[in-house]
Amino acid sequence: MFKELGQMMGMMKNLPKLQAAMESMKAKLAQISVEGNAGGGMVVVTVNGHMELTKCTISEDAMKLNDRDILADLVIAAVNMAMSKAREEAARASQSLAQEVGLPLPPGGLPGM
């Protein structure tokens, strides 16, 4: 019981450092920008580190297909590719920051990243 209390007190002492690290992490996530594409570039999307879709470009060739289902599939594939890349970048950034601050990471990294 006292061991856990000591660990909690240690975390409380590091609270300003942890808060600064969280602000730094938010800034790093905002700087992440990755692209995903599908259909040989017919659809290109950009996602940021907050997992927000920030841009979607649909080529004239994709529009000429005149097929909503295919276009929808291309958009989904491009978004999924970009989201996957963004998760990988965010995980790398969070692991790097955790090491800088001295936080232990669970095996396999952070859940959901």
C-alpha positions as CSV (number, residue, x, y, z in Angstrom):
1,M,0.0,0.0,0.0
2,F,2.7,2.5,0.9
3,K,4.7,1.6,-2.2
4,E,1.8,2.6,-4.4
5,L,1.4,5.8,-2.3
6,G,5.0,6.6,-2.9
7,Q,4.7,6.1,-6.6
8,M,1.6,8.4,-6.7
9,M,3.6,11.1,-4.8
10,G,6.4,10.7,-7.2
11,M,4.0,11.3,-10.1
12,M,2.5,14.3,-8.4
13,K,6.0,15.8,-8.1
14,N,6.4,15.4,-11.8
15,L,3.0,16.8,-12.6
16,P,4.4,20.1,-14.1
17,K,6.8,18.1,-16.3
18,L,4.0,15.8,-17.4
19,Q,1.7,18.7,-18.2
20,A,4.5,20.3,-20.3
21,A,5.0,16.9,-22.0
22,M,1.3,16.7,-22.9
23,E,1.3,20.2,-24.4
24,S,4.4,19.2,-26.4
25,M,2.6,16.1,-27.6
26,K,-0.4,18.1,-28.7
27,A,2.0,20.4,-30.7
28,K,3.7,17.4,-32.3
29,L,0.4,15.8,-33.3
30,A,-0.7,19.0,-34.9
31,Q,2.5,19.0,-37.0
32,I,1.9,15.5,-38.3
33,S,0.5,15.4,-41.8
34,V,0.3,12.2,-43.9
35,E,-1.2,11.3,-47.2
36,G,-3.1,8.3,-48.4
37,N,-4.1,7.6,-52.0
38,A,-6.1,5.1,-53.9
39,G,-6.8,4.3,-57.6
40,G,-3.3,5.3,-58.7
41,G,-3.8,8.7,-57.3
42,M,-7.4,9.2,-58.3
43,V,-8.2,10.0,-54.7
44,V,-5.6,11.6,-52.4
45,V,-6.4,12.6,-48.8
46,T,-4.4,14.2,-46.0
47,V,-4.8,13.4,-42.3
48,N,-3.2,15.1,-39.4
49,G,-1.9,13.7,-36.1
50,H,-5.2,14.3,-34.4
51,M,-6.8,11.8,-36.9
52,E,-8.7,14.6,-38.7
53,L,-9.1,14.5,-42.4
54,T,-7.8,17.8,-43.6
55,K,-7.8,17.5,-47.4
56,C,-9.5,15.3,-50.0
57,T,-8.6,15.6,-53.7
58,I,-10.6,13.7,-56.3
59,S,-9.0,13.7,-59.8
60,E,-10.9,14.4,-63.0
61,D,-10.2,10.8,-64.0
62,A,-12.1,9.6,-60.9
63,M,-15.0,11.9,-61.7
64,K,-15.1,10.6,-65.3
65,L,-15.8,7.0,-63.9
66,N,-19.3,8.3,-63.1
67,D,-19.7,5.5,-60.6
68,R,-20.5,6.5,-57.0
69,D,-19.7,3.1,-55.5
70,I,-16.2,3.0,-57.0
71,L,-15.6,6.5,-55.9
72,A,-16.8,5.8,-52.4
73,D,-14.5,2.7,-52.3
74,L,-11.5,4.9,-53.4
75,V,-12.2,7.5,-50.8
76,I,-12.5,4.9,-48.1
77,A,-9.3,3.2,-49.1
78,A,-7.4,6.5,-49.2
79,V,-8.7,7.6,-45.8
80,N,-7.9,4.2,-44.3
81,M,-4.3,4.4,-45.7
82,A,-3.8,7.9,-44.3
83,M,-5.3,7.0,-40.9
84,S,-3.0,4.1,-40.6
85,K,0.1,6.2,-41.4
86,A,-1.1,8.9,-39.0
87,R,-1.5,6.4,-36.2
88,E,2.0,5.1,-36.8
89,E,3.5,8.6,-36.8
90,A,1.5,9.5,-33.6
91,A,2.7,6.3,-31.9
92,R,6.3,7.2,-32.8
93,A,5.9,10.7,-31.5
94,S,4.3,9.6,-28.2
95,Q,7.0,6.9,-27.7
96,S,9.7,9.4,-28.2
97,L,8.1,11.9,-25.8
98,A,7.5,9.2,-23.2
99,Q,11.1,8.3,-23.3
100,E,12.2,11.9,-23.0
101,V,10.0,12.4,-19.9
102,G,11.0,9.0,-18.5
103,L,7.5,7.4,-18.5
104,P,7.5,3.7,-18.9
105,L,5.6,2.4,-21.9
106,P,3.6,-0.8,-21.9
107,P,5.0,-3.6,-24.1
108,G,3.8,-3.1,-27.7
109,G,3.5,0.7,-27.2
110,L,0.5,2.8,-26.3
111,P,-2.9,1.2,-26.8
112,G,-4.9,2.5,-29.7
113,M,-1.9,3.9,-31.4
